[in-house]
Amino acid sequence: MLKDITLGQFFPGNSLAHRLDPRTKIVLTLLYIVALFCAKWFVSYGLVAAVLLIAVKISGVAPRALVKGLKPILFIICFTAVLNLLYTPGEPLVSFWIFTITREGVQTAFFMILRIVMLIMGTFLLTYTTSPIALTDGLETLLGPLKKIRVPVHELAMIMSIALRFIPTLIEETDKIMSAQKARGADFETGNILQRARALVPILVPLFISAFRRADELAVAMECRCYHGGQGRTKLRVLRCEARDYLVLLAYCLMLAGVLVLARFGL
């Protein structure tokens, strides 16, 4: 299960998606999310899905990696679908005990599952095709105007980048600890909820110790390199938007406009 968590991983490549400016990719992701939440019916969802498929094809990321990333949140998807299925009022289809499944509930549950799946896949493409350093530079540049009101933009971008960077590391560390505990006879899969939660204690304690140790080592390394935040820092690679960035941005804006028009007519 832990190996299925792919959040924060970066897959190097030379595709169009990899070559786009990180600021462009962040804005594209936001436009994609807005379009996804504005979609109302099959036609508008189909338009967003078509854009997602094109983006996956262009990025060169294996669709299996995107599907694999959905496994850790499968329970959340199913739980959300069940809640919408049972508690959405409307025209009754099936009734049992105190629950009633309505036609509107089926539609809402289906679109909710579709929305969550497409949301996860679309946002995962951002981290799959953007290195943590580029993502930090892009976030810092986009949030740059907030510096005028004394918001620590550089520090916030650095924190987000470090958090994303260390997610795969912590997952790998957790997998190693679990394997070591299983070799010593630990059982994490049997028993009730309380017993399983108690069995996680031998994992959480060394994991927290390892996380704090890595954080301390990182802080020492940054201090040894005279890191003092974003003041006076220069960049090795200066971000520049090219023609391809504007073309892709225009395409996403047209997609959002199309979704809004379709949603206006209930499509």
N, C-alpha and C positions, 0 to 999 in steps of 0.2 A: 504493500500500500504506500509506504513512504517513497519508494522509487517512482511512483506514479505522479508525485508532486513536482511539477516542472516550473512553478512560478519563480521568476527571478533568473532563470537560465537564459543564456545568450548563445545562439547558434551562429557562429561566424559564417559569412557568405559574401557574395559579390552581386547579389540580385538587385533589382531596382529598389526594392523595399529597404535593403541594407544601405544603399547609397543615398537615400533621402535624408534631408536634414532632420536631426532629432526634433527640432521645434515643429517642423511640418508634421512629423508622425504623431506628436502629442496632440496637436490641433486636430489632425485627422481622426484620432481615437475619440476625442471629445465630440466631434461632429457625428461620428458613427454611433456613439452612445445616445446622443440626442435623437438621431433619426430612429434608432431602435425603440426608444421609449415613446416616440410619436406615432409609430406604426400601429394601425388599428385592425387590419384584416389581411387576408392571404396575399393580396396584390402588393401592398406596401411591405409586408414581411418578405415577400419574394424578391422585391427590389433590393432590400438590405442584404438578403442572403446571397444574391447574385454578386453584389459588391464584395462581400466577405469571401466568396469562392474565388473571385478574381484576385483579391489581395493575397489569399493563401497560395494560389498558383504562382503569382509573381514573386512572392517571398522565397519560394523554394523550400519552405518548411514542410516536412512530411505531415499530412493530415493525421497520421497515427499519433504524432506527438500532441496535437491538439485534443484528440479524443482521449488520450492517456491522461491529460491534465484534468479532464472532467471527473475522473474516478473518485478523487478525494471528496468532491462535493456532491456525489450522487445522492447521498442521504438527504441533503438540503433540498435538492431538486425534487425528489420524491415527496418529501414532507410538505413542501410548498404546494405541489400539485394536489396532494390529498386535501389540504386545507381549502384551497380554492374549489375543489370538486365538491366538497361536502357542505360548505358554508356560503355558497353563492346563491342568492335567491333568484327565482325565475320559474320557468315552466317545468314541472316535475317530470322526470323520466322513470326513475326507480326510487322506491322508498323501502327502508328496512330499519327496524328499531326506531331510534330517534333521528336518523339521518335521512336526507333526501337529496338525491342527485338530480340536478336540473340541467336543462339544455345549455343554459348560460354558464353553469358551472363547468361543464365539459369543455366549452369553448375557452373559458377563462383559464382553466388548468392547462390546456394544450398550448395556448399562446404564452402562458407564463413559463412553461418548460422551454419553449422555443426561444423566448427572450433571454432567459438565464444562460442557456447553452450558447447562443450567438454572442451574448455579452462577454462570457468567459473567453471564448475563442478569439473574438476580436481584440480584447485587451491583452491577451497573452501574446498576440503577434507583436505588440509594441516591445515587450521585453525580449522576445525571441530574436528580433532583428535589430535591436539597439543595445550597444554595450553600456554598462553602468556609467562609465565616464561620459559618454556622449549624452546619456539620459540626464546626468547631473548638469552638464553644460546647457542642455536645452531647457530644463526646468528653471535654472538660474536666470537665463536670458528672458524667458517668458514672464517670470515673476519680477523681473528687474524694476519695473515702475513702483513696486511696493517698497523699495529701498527708501523712497522719499518720505515715507511715514515710519521709518526706522524699523521695518520688518527685517529680521535676519535671513534674507533670502538665501544667501550662500550656505549658511549653516543648515537651513531646512532642506535644501537640495542635497547637501552632502549626507544628511541623516537618512533621507529616503534612498539615496543611492547605496549607502552602506547596508541598510536594512535589506534591500533587494539582493545585494551581492552576497550576503551571508545566509540567506534562506537556503540555497542548495548545500552550503557547508554545514549548517546545523542539521539539515535532513540527513546528510551522510553520516554525521556524528551520531545522530539518534539511531540510525540503522546499525552502526557498529556496536553501540552500547546494547541494543536489543539482542543482537546476535551473540554478544558475550554473555548476557544474562541467560539466554536460552541454552547456551552451552553449559551453564552451571545449573540447569534444571528449572529455570523460571518458566512459568506458564502465564501467558497473557491472553489466551483465547477462551478459557473455560471459566465457569462461575458466573455469579450475578454481577450487576453493575458495580456494586460496592467492592466486590472482590477484585474485579478487573481494575477499578480505580486504585485500590490498594497495591495491586501488582505493578502499577506504573511508577510508584515512589522510587524504586531502585533505578529507574531510568531518568526521572526528572532531576534527582539530586546531582548525579555526575554531569548531566547535560547543562544544568545551570552553572555548575562550577567551571565546565569547559567554556561556556559562553562568556562568563565574566573574565576568565583568563585570556580569551581571545580579544575581548574588548580592551583589557589592560595592555596587552601587547600592541594592539593597534594604536592606542593612545600614546604609548611610549615611542613607537616608530614615527608617529606624526610629529611629536615634540622634538625628536632627534633630527628631523628634517626641517625644523624651524617653521612648522605650520602655524599660521596665525590667522586663519580665516580667509575671507575673500579680499580683504583690503590689500591693494597693491599687487594682486596676483595677475599673471598673464597666462595665456592659453597657448598650448602647442599647436592646436588646430583651431583656427578661427572659423566660426560657423558662417556659412554663406548659402543663401537660398539660390538655386539655379532654376532654369526653365522647367525642368521636370517637376520640381517642387510645386511651382505655381499651377502646372497642368493637372497634377494629381489633386491639389487642393481645390481647383475648379470643379473637377469631377465629383469630389465628395460634396461640395456645395450644391451641385446639381442634383445629387442623390437626395440630400436633405430637403431641397425644394420640392422634388418629386414626391417624397414621402409626405410632406406637409399638404400638398395638393391632393394626393390620394386620400389622406386621412380626412381632409375637408369634406370629401364626398363619401366618406364611410367605407373606403376601400383599403 
